[in-house]
Amino acid sequence: MTQWKNDTYLFDATKITNIDKLLEFGWHAFEAGQYYISIDCYNQAIRVDNRCEKAYIQRARCRLLLNDGEGAVRDLRKAWNINQNCAETYHFLGYYLFGDNRFKEAIWFYDQVIELNKEYVGEAHFNKAVALSKLGEVDSVIQECNLALEGYVHKLLPLSLRGATYIKKEMLKEALDDLTNAVELNPNDHFSLINKGHALLLLRRHKEALEVLDHLESVTGEQFNISGLKGIGELLQGNQTKAVFEFSKGIGLDETNRSLYSLRGSVKVMLENYLGAELDFQKAVNLDPNNGEDYLKLGKIQLKLKKVAEACLSFNRAGDLGCKEAYDEIKEHCKQ
């Protein structure tokens, strides 16, 4: 027997025959995160009326959140058979396909939402923009974000995505404008803050970038690994020791981040800590054996340490990976 406490009453879903009540109770359970109870309510609604389109759609939502994609699609197909002009059905099918990395198919469903329901057109344009961003279609992302901003009440999301996309197009002033507006809407939004810090770094406004990233770190704790960006900011300001500290902190959060080892190793070279730099680049090439630039840098460090044989092995590996500069090093330092 399914029971659900909602303020002052309990109910058994199997004993209720009023569709509106079942949908209401199912929604209350859904909002409380009680997805199995919510499904029980929608099951009963479908027993009472197997053409209750809303029950199929809402049950599909629960199943999506319970990672039952196949069950959700079955429900959405049933809803579609009842009403082929329901935007919600297309929306959740798009949601499912997006989660399954089928971005082109998801975009088709978002387009149907745009055609069918003007009330949700802004959200549909934003969802389409996110899918397009996964496909790397930068110009189309900006176009869809523009359309989303015309009809979507949540301006933060398209502003933030458009700002991040402007960074990819190297339109840094436009990026900073969007991301600043996004941060004004929510001063603690992680995505907007990290991209604003990135844009400021690219604009060589290093001090402001570090202030933004410090704020982000204060509101996220260790949820985001922003030490790479902070380290670059410190390095650009000439603070090499602080840069090493930030890169080390980032490695502590993610020991599989190759770029952080490579960055820290490069700074250690500046500080003439060649043994430490060699260890960092050894770790970097172990994490990514196909990075020719890291092998080249490792070989140069090994030359500094007078490890000529090891350096030549590194240069040869770099050359095999397409790094042309490695052949100059081989010609100068390695016996043919």
Residue pairs with C-beta under 8 A, 6 or more apart in sequence:
1 12
1 14
2 12
2 13
2 14
2 37
2 40
2 41
3 10
3 11
3 12
4 10
4 11
4 13
4 25
4 28
4 29
4 34
4 37
4 41
6 25
6 28
11 25
13 22
13 25
13 37
13 40
13 41
13 43
13 44
14 40
14 44
16 22
16 25
16 44
17 48
19 45
19 48
19 49
19 52
19 55
22 41
22 42
22 44
22 45
22 48
22 55
23 41
23 42
23 45
23 52
23 54
23 55
23 58
25 41
26 38
26 39
26 41
26 42
26 45
26 55
26 58
27 38
27 58
29 35
29 37
29 38
29 41
30 38
30 58
30 61
30 62
35 62
35 65
35 66
36 62
36 66
38 58
38 59
38 62
39 59
39 62
39 63
42 55
42 56
42 58
42 59
42 62
43 59
45 52
45 54
45 55
46 52
46 55
46 56
46 59
49 55
51 82
53 79
53 82
53 83
53 86
53 89
56 75
56 76
56 78
56 79
56 82
57 75
57 76
57 79
57 86
57 88
57 89
57 92
59 75
60 71
60 72
60 73
60 75
60 76
60 79
60 92
61 72
61 92
63 69
63 71
63 72
63 75
64 72
64 92
64 95
64 96
64 99
69 96
69 99
69 100
72 92
72 96
73 93
73 96
76 89
76 92
76 93
76 96
79 86
79 88
79 89
80 86
80 89
83 89
85 116
86 116
87 112
87 113
87 116
87 117
87 120
90 109
90 110
90 112
90 113
90 116
91 109
91 110
91 113
91 120
91 124
91 127
93 109
94 106
94 107
94 108
94 109
94 110
94 113
94 127
94 131
95 106
95 127
97 103
97 105
97 106
97 109
98 106
98 127
98 130
98 131
101 134
103 131
103 132
103 134
103 135
104 131
104 135
106 127
106 131
107 128
107 131
107 132
110 124
110 125
110 127
110 128
110 131
111 124
111 128
113 120
113 121
113 124
114 121
114 124
114 125
114 128
117 124
118 151
121 147
121 151
122 147
122 148
122 149
122 150
122 151
122 152
122 153
123 148
123 152
123 154
125 144
125 145
125 147
125 148
125 151
125 152
125 158
126 144
126 145
126 148
126 152
126 154
126 157
126 158
126 161
128 144
129 140
129 141
129 144
129 145
129 148
129 158
129 161
129 162
130 161
132 140
132 141
132 144
133 141
133 161
133 165
138 165
138 168
138 169
141 161
141 162
141 165
142 162
142 165
142 166
142 169
145 158
145 159
145 161
145 162
145 165
146 158
146 162
148 157
148 158
149 155
149 158
149 159
149 162
152 158
155 181
155 185
156 182
156 185
156 186
156 189
156 192
159 178
159 179
159 181
159 182
159 185
159 192
160 178
160 179
160 182
160 189
160 191
160 192
160 195
162 178
163 174
163 175
163 176
163 177
163 178
163 179
163 182
163 192
163 195
163 196
163 199
164 175
164 179
164 191
164 195
166 172
166 174
166 175
166 178
167 175
167 195
167 198
167 199
167 202
170 202
172 199
172 202
172 203
173 203
175 195
175 199
176 196
176 199
176 200
176 203
179 192
179 195
179 196
179 199
180 196
182 189
182 192
182 196
183 189
183 192
183 193
183 196
186 192
187 215
188 219
190 216
190 219
190 220
190 223
190 224
193 212
193 213
193 215
193 216
193 219
194 213
194 216
194 224
194 226
194 229
196 212
197 209
197 210
197 212
197 213
197 216
197 226
197 229
197 233
198 209
198 229
200 206
200 208
200 209
200 212
201 209
201 229
201 232
201 233
201 236
204 236
206 233
206 236
206 237
207 237
209 229
209 233
210 230
210 233
210 234
210 237
213 226
213 229
213 230
213 233
214 230
216 224
216 226
217 224
217 226
217 230
220 226
222 253
225 250
225 253
225 254
225 257
226 250
227 246
227 247
227 249
227 250
227 253
227 260
228 246
228 247
228 250
228 257
228 259
228 260
228 263
230 246
231 242
231 243
231 244
231 245
231 246
231 247
231 250
231 260
231 263
231 264
231 267
232 243
232 263
234 240
234 242
234 243
234 245
234 246
235 243
235 263
235 267
240 267
240 270
240 271
241 271
243 263
243 267
244 264
244 267
244 268
244 271
247 260
247 263
247 264
247 267
248 264
250 257
250 260
251 257
251 260
251 261
251 264
254 260
256 287
257 287
258 284
258 287
258 288
258 291
258 294
259 284
261 280
261 281
261 283
261 284
261 287
262 280
262 281
262 284
262 291
262 294
262 297
264 280
265 276
265 277
265 278
265 279
265 280
265 281
265 284
265 297
265 301
266 277
266 297
268 274
268 276
268 277
268 280
269 277
269 297
269 301
274 301
274 304
274 305
275 305
277 301
278 298
278 301
278 302
278 305
281 294
281 297
281 298
281 301
282 298
284 291
284 294
284 298
285 291
285 294
285 295
285 298
285 317
288 294
290 321
291 321
292 317
292 318
292 319
292 320
292 321
292 322
292 323
292 326
293 318
293 323
295 314
295 315
295 317
295 318
295 321
295 323
295 326
296 314
296 315
296 318
296 323
296 325
296 326
296 329
298 314
299 310
299 311
299 312
299 313
299 314
299 315
299 318
299 326
299 329
300 311
300 329
302 308
302 310
302 311
302 314
303 311
303 329
303 333
308 333
308 334
311 329
311 333
311 334
312 330
312 333
312 334
315 326
315 327
315 329
315 330
315 333
315 334
316 326
316 330
316 334
318 325
318 326
319 326
319 327
319 330
